[in-house]
Amino acid sequence: MTETWIYERTADNSARFVLGTVGVNPLVCVGVNPSTAAPGDPDRTVSKVMGFAARNGFDSWVMLNLYPQRATDPKGMHLVHDPQLQADNERHIADLIGGRQLTIVAAWGELIRSRPYLPQMLEGIASVTDASGCDWVSIGDLLKSGHPRHPSRARYAWPLQSFDVASYLA
């Protein structure tokens, strides 16, 4: 069976909004920012997301990010966010969700602290997912700092468990 890919990015590929596969019941993961992954060429994070989706009964997966700018290291992200990139990211996320009640994995780890604007990006995404009644989960227990685990550092044996994004943002 051939997978049908979802790949939404800017024309110059400097930002990626959505990467995943088409299905009825996707596991949707929200990381910090996209790195090098592309259709048929997953990086370590995307490979782990694919594994969590397959092991937890999802028929597909989607990778989203708090900020869509491509950077192999979050330290390479804009120092000040680009409001147009934020708006485009939220529009792509709203289109993907399309009113469906999906499972969203909080998967940014400590990296959310790498730029001061990232919590604001999460607020915008949370409002989009709240409008559809999406269920937020984390991989295993939260880190000691209270942040959800990054998938590349998670074990498949750890369960997906409820994550209260509103309390996290408060």
N, C-alpha and C positions, 0 to 999 in steps of 0.2 A: 504494500500500500504506500503510495506516495503522499508525503505530507504537503499540505498547502501552507505556505508561509505568509505571515503578516510582517511587513517591513515598511515602516513609515519614518522618513527622515527628510532632512533638508536636501536640496538639490546638490549642494557641495559636500554632503555627508559630514558636516561639522556638528550636526545635532541629530540624535535619533529619538523618536517619540515612542515607537512601539516596535517590538520584535517578538515574534511568537509563532504559534501554529493555530490553525483554524479548528474549532471544535465547539460543541454545545456546552460543555462544562469545563472551562479552562481554570487552571490555577493561575491567578494574576499576582505577580510579585512586584513590589516597589522597592527599588534600590536607590542609590544616591545619584549616580550618573553613568551613562553608557561608556563602555570601553570599546573594544575592537570587535565584539561579536556581530555576526551577520548571518543571514540564512545559510544553513549548511556548514557554518563555521563558528560553533559556540565557543565562548571562552569558559574559564573555570566556573564563574558565577552562573552563567546560563546553563552549563552542563548540570550543575547541582539543582537548579530550578527544574530542569527537565526530569531529573531523578526524583525529586520530591513530588512532582505532579504524577508521575507514573506509579509511584509507591503508595499514593494516597487516593487513588481511584478517579483522578481527573483524566479527561480524554485529550487534553491539550494544555498549553501553558502560554503565558504572555509575560514579557519583561517590560516594566515601565520604570521610570526614574523620577526622583524629586526634581531634578534639573536635567534637561536633555542634552546639554553640551557634552560632546565626546571628549574624554580625557582618560588616558591610561592610569592617571593618578589624580584623585580629587584635588590635590594641591595645584593642578593645572587648570582648574575651573576658573571662570571669571571671578574677580574679587568682588564685584558688584553684579547682581543678577540683571539680566536683560529682560525687561518687562514683556517684550514681544515673544521671546522664547518661552517665558512662563505662560503667557496666554495661549500660544500655540500648543504647548504641552498639555494644558488643561483641556483644550478643545479636542485634541486627539484622544485623551483619556475618556472624556465624556462620550465621544463617538464610539469608542471601543465598548464601554460599559452599556451604553444604549438602553438604560433603564433596567438592566438585568441585575438580579441580586447575586453577585459573584463573591467568591472567596478571595480576599486580598491578603497577601503575605507582607507584613511589615519586615523589611529586610535590609535596613541601612546600617545597622551596628553603630559603632562609635563615629563612623564617618559623617553622620549628620552634623557633628560639631566642626567639620572642616571648613564650613563657610557659614557666617552668621545669618544668611538669608534662607538657609535650607528649611528651618522650621516653618517659615512663612510659605514656602513652596508646599510643604506637607499640609498646611491648613487649607490651601486651595484645592488640593487633591482630595482631602478628607471631605470637603463640602460636596464635591462631585460624587464621591462614593456614598455619602450619607443620603443624598437625594434618591439613590436607587436601593437603599437598604442593604448595602454590601456588608459582608461579615469579614472583619479584620482578624487575622491570626498572626501568631509569631511561631518561630521554629524553636521548640523547647522553651525552657525558662528564659526570662529576660536576663541580660547581663547584670552584673552587680551595680552598674551605673544606671540601670533602668531602661537601657536601650534594647531593642530587639536585635537578635543575632543576624549577622550577615550570612547568607546561605553558603558561601565558600568555606566558612569555618564551622559549619553545622554537620552533625551526624544524621544519617538517614534514620537511625533508631529513635531520634527525638521526635515527639509528636507535634503536630500542628495544634496549637492551643489558642483559645480566645485572647484577643489583644484589644484593649479599650483605647482606641486612638484619641478620643476626646479627653480622657483623663491624662494620657501621655502629653498631649499638647498643653494642658492646663498646668 
